[in-house]
Amino acid sequence: MSMSKQQDHLETITEIRSLMERSSRFISLSGLSGVFAGVFALIGATIAYIHLNLSLTDTGYYHSAESTADFYSFFIINAGCVLAASLATGIFLTVRKAKRAEQSIWDNTAKRLLINLFIPLAAGGIFCLALLYHGEVGLVAPATLLFYGLALINASKYTLSDIRYLGICEIILGLMAAFNIGYGLIFWALGFGVLHIFYGAMMYFKYEK
């Protein structure tokens, strides 16, 4: 077999593998969405730091609130705003990337990705509400990081493999936070802020530049 035919066969195999990758994985995820999510998380952490009487610890900002109800209200509103801003930006950037690449944004792969992502997230959200109900505020930060990491790992088989490593890092931070109760705001800022910015920028320059 001549070298030219071998080269043609290798190119054909590469094209087939690329088509299989596109059909089995959601590759329209934008790295910039991770960067923005990290920025929003750091803004939310900064607002919490200022609003909750300049305390970086779970115990500190719990007692600085006027009442338990006030603290829970602030926690839900602050986290909700960060989540809403992150989701809106992520959807916008991902749709824009898919349109530029002429790829489908809503197919079976995208559905499987969302299902595998939201099952651990939903379980984690309910578990965190139970922690708040029982007054275990210090365990909320570790729980959110752990369940978020598990959700990323669970969904990573349907998207870019880098998401798996981000999930592993989130789990490591969650376990560290579990042994350092009282520093939840710091671990939150690192997990949802710094890690998102780092991995988002890495994915952007790796896949989109």
Secondary structure, 3 states (H helix, E strand, C coil): CCHHHHHHHHHHHHHHHHHHHHHHCECCCCHHHHHHHHHHHHHHHHHHHHHCCCCCCHHHHHHHCCCHHHHHHHHHHHHHHHHHHHHHHHHHHHHHHHHHCCCCCCCHHHHHHHHHHHHHHHHHHHHHHHHHHCCCHHHHHHHHHHHHHHHHHHHHHHECCHHHHHHHHHHHHHHHHHCCCCCHHHHHHHHHHHHHHHHHHHHHHHHHC
